[in-house]
């Protein structure tokens, strides 16, 4: 009878209707012409479970194409919520958009299968493309050192890999699709110094102007508490109390001792 009860809960979960229902535009948009520029216009949002707490109340932010934007700010200011809304996990209550997590989800499969999962459903990917993405993510060398290389099973949630290795496989999964926009939420958090350096090098490869990946029309938006991550960004947006309160380069923001960036963000960030 326990099995019957458990199966009923599984069926209930399968039959749930999503709150966010995609509505295709008319006529359909062509992603081949999408340049990667993003505009947040007067965004208003509250989480369904906390309707009395406004996360955003008029957030406006523009991200030029082929640039890396770092989003920083005090805890609870809404940094990760920006990425959540961009991925459309929730509907906006007001405003509009114009257009990798702290613990990357890996599946109990091979490394190659985990990377290939990043391609569009129904599309195919070659072994050469998988390896190319892994090289860009600084993952190829450690993969080739494993006994079964790309056919290595990573275990449930990637338990056989270290934190840095999982992050690099997750970045390779994102890159194998060659996306125009990459969202990185604390991609280097909770990593040791060497793992953090390798992941950061991978991020810099496709986040800096002039590199091959940036030339492929790639816009990167990252949330981070690491100075090493935000220093390499083209621009930084400081989010506090549901709004963008300051914007600029690292040098521009750091030169003002009374700014939110200097007093709250810079003082609280780790190297």
C-alpha positions in Angstrom: 0.0 0.0 0.0 3.0 2.3 0.6 3.8 1.9 -3.1 0.3 2.9 -4.1 0.4 6.0 -2.0 3.8 7.0 -3.4 2.7 6.5 -7.0 -0.3 8.6 -6.5 1.9 11.5 -5.4 4.0 11.0 -8.4 1.0 11.1 -10.7 -0.3 14.2 -9.0 3.0 15.9 -9.7 3.0 14.8 -13.3 -0.5 16.1 -13.8 0.2 19.6 -12.3 -0.3 22.4 -14.8 2.5 25.0 -14.9 1.7 28.5 -13.8 3.9 29.9 -16.6 2.4 28.9 -20.0 4.5 30.0 -23.0 2.6 32.0 -25.6 4.4 32.0 -29.0 4.5 35.4 -30.6 2.8 36.1 -33.9 4.6 36.0 -36.2 7.3 33.7 -34.6 10.6 35.4 -33.7 13.7 34.3 -35.5 16.5 33.6 -33.0 19.0 33.8 -35.8 18.6 37.6 -35.7 18.8 37.9 -31.9 21.8 40.0 -31.0 21.8 39.3 -27.2 20.8 42.8 -26.0 18.5 42.7 -22.9 16.4 45.4 -21.4 14.6 45.3 -18.1 11.8 47.9 -18.1 10.1 48.9 -14.8 10.0 45.3 -13.5 7.7 44.6 -10.6 7.7 41.2 -8.9 6.6 39.4 -5.7 7.1 35.7 -5.1 3.7 33.8 -5.0 4.5 32.5 -1.5 5.3 36.0 -0.2 2.7 38.3 -1.9 3.2 41.0 0.7 7.0 41.3 0.1 7.9 43.3 -3.0 11.2 42.0 -4.5 11.2 44.5 -7.4 9.3 47.7 -7.6 10.4 49.4 -10.8 13.7 47.8 -11.7 15.2 49.1 -14.9 18.4 47.8 -16.4 19.9 47.6 -19.9 22.5 45.0 -21.0 24.3 45.7 -24.3 25.1 42.7 -26.6 28.4 40.8 -26.3 29.2 42.2 -22.9 29.4 40.7 -19.4 27.3 42.3 -16.7 27.9 41.5 -13.0 25.0 41.9 -10.7 26.0 42.6 -7.1 24.4 43.9 -3.9 23.4 43.1 -0.3 21.9 39.8 0.5 18.1 39.7 -0.2 18.3 42.5 -2.6 17.0 40.5 -5.6 20.2 39.6 -7.5 19.4 35.9 -8.2 15.7 36.8 -8.8 16.9 38.8 -11.9 18.2 35.5 -13.4 15.1 33.6 -12.3 12.8 36.0 -14.1 15.0 36.0 -17.2 14.6 32.2 -17.3 10.9 32.7 -16.9 10.4 30.5 -13.9 7.8 33.0 -12.7 5.6 35.5 -14.4 6.1 39.3 -13.9 3.5 41.3 -12.1 4.5 44.4 -14.0 7.0 45.6 -16.6 8.6 43.6 -19.4 11.8 42.1 -20.8 13.2 42.7 -24.2 15.6 40.4 -25.4 24.9 28.3 -14.4 23.1 27.8 -10.3 25.4 27.5 -7.2 24.9 23.7 -7.2 24.7 22.6 -10.9 22.3 19.7 -11.5 24.1 16.8 -13.0 22.3 13.5 -13.8 23.3 10.0 -13.0 24.7 9.4 -16.5 28.1 9.8 -18.3 29.9 13.1 -18.6 29.2 13.1 -22.4 25.5 12.6 -21.8 25.4 15.4 -19.2 27.1 17.9 -21.6 24.9 16.8 -24.5 21.8 17.5 -22.4 22.4 21.2 -23.1 21.4 21.0 -26.8 17.9 21.8 -27.9 15.5 18.9 -27.6 15.3 17.0 -30.9 18.8 18.2 -32.0 21.9 16.1 -32.2 25.4 16.8 -31.1 28.7 15.2 -32.1 31.5 14.0 -29.9 33.7 16.7 -31.4 31.2 19.3 -30.3 31.0 17.9 -26.8 34.8 18.0 -26.5 35.0 21.5 -27.9 32.6 22.7 -25.3 34.5 20.9 -22.6 37.7 22.6 -23.7 36.2 26.0 -23.6 35.0 25.2 -20.0 38.4 24.1 -18.9 37.0 20.6 -18.3 38.6 18.5 -21.1 41.9 17.9 -19.2 40.4 16.5 -16.1 37.9 14.4 -18.1 40.7 12.8 -20.2 42.5 11.9 -16.9 39.5 9.8 -15.8 39.7 6.0 -16.6 36.6 6.1 -18.9 37.1 9.7 -20.0 33.8 11.1 -21.4 32.0 7.8 -20.7 32.6 8.2 -17.0 29.4 7.9 -15.0 29.2 10.8 -12.5 26.7 9.2 -10.2 23.6 10.8 -8.7 23.9 14.6 -8.7 27.5 14.2 -9.9 28.7 12.8 -6.5 31.9 11.4 -8.0 33.1 14.8 -9.1 34.4 17.7 -7.1 32.6 21.0 -6.9 34.9 22.6 -9.4 34.6 19.7 -11.8 30.8 19.8 -11.6 30.8 23.5 -12.3 33.0 23.1 -15.4 30.8 20.3 -16.8 27.8 22.5 -16.2 29.5 25.4 -18.1 30.3 22.9 -21.0 26.6 21.9 -21.0 25.7 25.6 -21.4 28.3 26.2 -24.1 27.5 23.2 -26.3 24.3 24.9 -27.4 26.2 28.0 -28.3 23.7 30.3 -26.6 23.4 34.0 -27.2 22.9 34.7 -23.5 24.5 32.9 -20.5 23.2 33.3 -16.9 25.6 32.5 -14.1 24.4 32.5 -10.5 27.3 32.3 -8.1 29.2 30.0 -10.5 32.4 30.1 -8.3 30.8 30.1 -4.8 32.0 27.4 -2.3 35.0 26.4 -4.5 38.6 26.2 -3.4 41.1 28.7 -4.9 42.4 26.5 -7.7 38.9 25.3 -8.7 37.6 28.9 -8.6 40.5 30.0 -10.8 39.7 27.3 -13.5 36.0 28.1 -13.5 36.8 31.9 -13.7 39.2 31.3 -16.6 36.4 29.5 -18.4 34.0 32.3 -17.7 36.5 34.9 -18.9 37.0 33.0 -22.2 33.5 33.8 -23.4 32.9 36.9 -21.4 35.6 39.3 -22.5 35.4 41.4 -25.6 37.8 40.2 -28.3 37.6 36.5 -27.5 36.2 34.0 -29.9 33.1 33.3 -27.8 32.3 37.0 -27.4 32.5 37.4 -31.2 29.8 34.7 -31.4 27.2 37.3 -30.0 27.3 36.2 -26.4 25.9 38.2 -23.6 26.8 37.1 -20.0 24.9 38.1 -16.9 26.5 36.9 -13.7 25.7 37.1 -10.0 28.7 36.8 -7.8 30.3 37.5 -4.4 33.8 37.0 -5.7 35.9 40.1 -6.5 37.8 38.1 -9.1 34.5 37.5 -11.0 33.1 41.0 -11.0 36.4 42.7 -11.8 36.5 41.1 -15.2 32.9 42.2 -16.1 32.4 45.0 -18.6 29.8 46.6 -16.3 28.5 46.2 -12.8 24.9 46.8 -11.6 24.3 47.2 -7.9 20.8 46.0 -6.9 19.4 47.0 -3.5 15.9 47.3 -2.2 14.4 46.0 -5.5 16.1 48.6 -7.7 19.3 49.2 -9.6 20.9 51.9 -7.4 24.3 52.2 -9.1 25.9 51.2 -12.4 29.4 51.4 -13.9 32.7 49.7 -14.3 34.6 48.3 -11.3 37.0 51.3 -11.3 34.1 53.8 -11.6 32.2 52.4 -8.7 35.1 51.7 -6.4 36.4 55.3 -6.6 33.4 56.6 -4.6 33.9 55.8 -0.9 30.2 56.7 0.0 28.7 54.5 -2.7 26.6 51.4 -1.9 29.1 49.4 -4.0 32.1 50.5 -1.8 30.4 50.4 1.6 28.2 47.3 1.3 29.3 45.3 -1.7 33.0 45.8 -1.9 33.5 45.5 1.9 31.5 42.2 2.0 32.9 40.5 -1.1 35.6 37.8 -0.9 38.7 37.8 -3.1 
